[in-house]
Each structure stands twice: as C-alpha cells, then as structure tokens.
C-alpha cells in the first residue's frame, strides 16, 4: 500500500504518522510543505520585494508547485492525507485528487479559525477534533494522538510542580498572568517557556505583572519536539491554556498521558472524554479560584490499558487509514 501525507509540519508532529505507517509495512511518503525554503538569500530578497511592491508571495506559489512536483515524483497513491487543507489552493487540490484513490482531510483547527468549506468537496473523508464542526458539517470525530513512548511516573524525578510551554499569544499570556497571581500564595514551583519573535519580548512586560516575569523564560526559537519529554518529565503537573475558538484537545494532554502527568486546563470539554479523571485533571473555572495545593500533592491515577491504547498513534493511524 502507498500512502502520502501532505502537511505544513512546522512542529514535526506529522512525521510520527509517516514513521508509524512505515512500521506497519506501508510505503509512506511525506510532502512537508513547511520544510520548503528559499534556495538562497537572493530568493528571499526577491520574495520580500514581491510582497511589498506587487502583493505577491512567491514563496507561497513555490510551495504550491512543490506539492505538485513531489506528487509527480512519487506517483499514484492508494491514500493521501492532507492536514489543514485550507492552506492549499484549489487548483492544487484538483491535482492531489487525481493522485489519490482515497483522499482524506484532517482539520487541526476549527472551521471558525480556519474556514475550509471551499475545498472540502475534494475529500472522501474529513476528520476533525472539533465537536461543533463534527455536528454541523458531518465530519468524522477524531482527537490528536499520543505519539510518545510510555514512561511511568515511577521512573521520573520531577523538580517542578507546574510547567507550561506556549507560543506567544496575548490572550493566553493574560490568562497565564491571572493564574500566576492565583497560585502565588500556594508555594508552587512553576516555570513557563514562551516562544515568539524577538520584538515581542518587551510586549510581555506590558501583559504580565512585573512580579511574575521571573517565572517566564522567553525564547525566539521553538522548542524542538524531541526536547519536550525531558522538560515534561521534570514537572508533576502540565498546564494547558486554550486559544479562543479552540474546542479540541491539544497534544499536551496526550503528552501528559504518556508520561503520567497530572494536567491543569481551561478546556471545559475535556470532562466529556473517557480518560477524564478529576484526580488527574483539574478543569479551571472562570476565575481560576478552584486551583488548590492539594491537587499537586496527590498521586496520578493510572489509566486503564484500553483507554490508553485508544489515544495512541497506532490506533489513530489504523482508524484514519482503515488499516485495522
């Protein structure tokens, strides 16, 4: 069987899907649009000038052509999965459709954040982790997946009570500042990493109270995904704060699941899942007043094997590609 994945894999989550397919004996390919870069400095300058003077993004056009050229090289596929298809132009979807016996889409974001109605007719199956989109558009529901190797809590020795890693986002930073103020009197050892552009660093001080700044480490480069497990192993509890209009589950909950970490989130929908256990997962109320020291002092309760397996990448791949 030949399967191709097409995606902007900036965070390198999608490559786990390809590796899992290969483990199962599938001839798998990954067209990583995000890995496409300008050939040289001159090309970058040309693209910058094009965007400024004629409003044309040459890099975007080259990325679209990169998809078509890559498909020509690998040939007809039994199945093609496109993640976040709204970032690909319609004429390219027409080409992708011709190369796929079965064409599949997975929407990483909600339709309210990234509308995709105009290209959904190209797909045989559309998967989404957003409950409202599933109900309104008839998509198939699927969550993100647990890609990490299982590591029981007994094999770890964390030094932090709470850890949070996030990309720069004003609203989430406002929530973070509010949360820090709530836990200041709880004697919680809490650290945060925020990644963003260099010019954004000074903006943090306008959002976060000066007394809370020492909790935040700012960096201009994203944390490599392979470094995340080490960071998470050093904490008892992982924090996850939602973006606006985000209804699905982030990868954070599955990383917590694999490493047996307790979890704090403002995602109210998490209580609807079978892995939810209030001993492991604290759902913040609107004013964050329900966070207490006792949550950090009790032990993580292990999940039943069948629940854990349900959210593994192995099961995700079987479900999406009908391999079971």
Residue pairs with C-beta under 8 A, 6 or more apart in sequence:
1 26
1 27
1 78
1 79
2 26
2 27
2 28
2 29
2 74
2 75
2 76
2 77
2 78
2 79
3 21
3 26
3 27
3 28
3 29
3 77
3 78
3 79
3 80
3 81
3 321
4 28
4 29
4 30
4 31
4 71
4 74
4 77
4 79
4 80
4 81
4 99
4 100
5 14
5 17
5 18
5 28
5 29
5 30
5 31
5 80
5 81
5 83
6 31
6 33
6 67
6 80
6 81
6 82
6 83
6 88
6 96
7 14
7 30
7 31
7 32
7 33
7 34
7 82
7 83
7 84
8 32
8 33
8 34
8 83
8 84
8 87
9 15
9 30
9 32
9 33
9 34
9 35
10 34
10 222
11 222
11 225
12 224
12 225
12 226
13 144
13 147
13 225
13 251
14 30
14 32
14 83
15 30
15 32
16 145
16 147
16 313
17 81
17 313
17 316
17 317
18 28
18 29
18 30
20 313
20 314
20 317
21 28
21 317
21 321
22 28
24 317
24 323
26 321
26 323
29 70
29 74
29 77
31 66
31 67
31 70
31 71
33 63
33 66
33 67
33 87
33 88
36 59
36 62
36 63
36 66
38 44
38 47
38 59
43 58
46 58
47 57
47 58
47 59
50 56
50 57
50 58
51 57
51 58
64 88
64 89
64 91
64 92
67 88
67 92
67 95
67 96
68 92
68 95
71 95
71 96
71 99
75 99
76 99
76 100
76 101
77 99
77 100
77 101
78 100
78 101
78 102
79 100
79 101
79 102
79 103
79 104
79 321
80 96
80 99
80 100
80 102
80 103
80 104
81 104
81 105
81 106
81 320
81 321
82 88
82 93
82 96
82 103
82 104
82 105
82 106
82 123
83 105
83 106
83 108
84 106
84 107
84 108
84 109
84 114
85 93
85 105
85 107
85 116
85 119
85 120
85 122
85 123
86 114
86 115
86 116
86 118
86 119
87 114
88 96
88 119
90 118
90 119
93 119
93 122
94 122
96 103
96 122
97 103
97 122
102 124
102 125
103 122
103 123
103 124
104 123
104 124
104 125
104 126
104 127
104 320
104 321
105 116
105 120
105 122
105 123
105 125
105 126
105 127
106 126
106 127
106 128
106 142
106 320
107 114
107 116
107 126
107 127
107 128
107 129
107 130
107 133
107 139
108 129
109 130
109 246
110 128
110 130
110 132
110 133
110 245
110 246
110 247
110 248
111 117
111 130
111 133
111 136
111 137
112 245
113 243
113 245
113 246
120 126
120 137
125 140
126 137
126 139
126 140
127 139
127 140
127 141
127 142
127 320
128 134
128 137
128 139
128 140
128 141
128 142
128 248
129 141
129 142
129 143
129 144
129 247
129 248
129 249
130 247
130 248
131 141
131 247
131 248
131 269
131 272
132 247
133 139
133 247
134 140
134 141
142 316
142 319
142 320
143 248
143 249
143 254
143 273
143 311
144 248
144 249
144 250
144 251
144 254
145 254
145 311
145 312
145 313
145 315
145 316
146 254
146 255
146 257
146 258
146 308
146 311
146 312
146 313
147 251
147 254
147 258
147 313
148 229
148 254
148 255
148 258
148 259
149 258
150 258
150 308
151 229
151 233
151 258
151 259
151 260
152 260
153 259
153 260
153 261
153 299
153 300
156 233
156 259
158 233
158 234
158 235
158 236
159 189
159 234
159 235
160 189
160 190
160 191
160 234
160 235
160 236
161 188
161 189
161 190
161 235
161 236
161 237
161 296
162 183
162 188
162 189
162 190
162 191
162 235
162 236
162 237
162 238
162 239
162 264
162 296
163 190
163 191
163 192
163 231
163 232
163 234
163 235
163 237
163 238
163 239
164 176
164 190
164 191
164 192
164 193
164 238
164 239
164 240
164 241
165 192
165 193
165 194
165 195
165 223
165 228
165 231
166 172
166 176
166 192
166 193
166 194
166 195
166 241
167 194
167 195
167 196
167 222
168 194
168 195
168 196
168 197
168 200
168 203
168 204
169 243
170 203
170 207
171 243
171 244
172 241
172 242
172 243
173 194
173 204
173 207
173 208
174 207
175 241
175 266
176 192
176 208
176 216
176 241
177 207
177 208
177 209
177 212
178 288
179 239
179 241
179 284
179 288
179 291
180 190
180 208
180 209
180 212
180 215
181 209
181 212
182 288
182 289
182 291
183 190
183 291
186 291
186 292
186 293
187 293
188 293
188 296
190 215
191 215
191 217
191 235
192 215
192 216
192 217
192 239
193 216
193 217
193 218
193 219
193 223
193 231
194 204
194 216
194 217
194 218
194 219
195 218
195 219
195 220
195 221
195 222
195 223
196 218
196 220
197 220
198 220
201 218
204 213
204 216
204 218
205 213
208 216
223 231
228 255
229 255
229 259
232 238
232 255
232 256
232 259
232 261
233 259
235 261
236 261
236 262
236 296
237 261
237 262
237 263
237 264
237 295
237 296
238 252
238 255
238 256
238 261
238 262
238 263
238 264
239 263
239 264
239 265
240 250
240 252
240 253
240 263
240 264
240 265
240 267
241 265
241 266
242 250
242 265
242 266
242 267
246 267
247 269
248 269
249 267
249 269
249 270
249 273
250 267
252 263
252 265
253 263
253 265
253 270
253 275
253 281
254 311
255 261
256 262
256 263
257 275
257 303
257 308
257 311
260 300
260 302
261 300
262 280
262 281
262 282
262 295
262 296
262 300
263 280
263 281
263 282
264 281
264 282
264 284
264 291
264 295
265 281
265 282
265 283
265 284
266 283
266 284
267 283
268 283
270 276
270 281
270 283
271 281
271 283
274 307
274 310
275 303
275 307
275 308
275 311
277 301
277 303
279 298
279 300
279 301
280 300
280 301
282 290
282 291
282 295
284 290
284 291
309 315
317 323
318 324
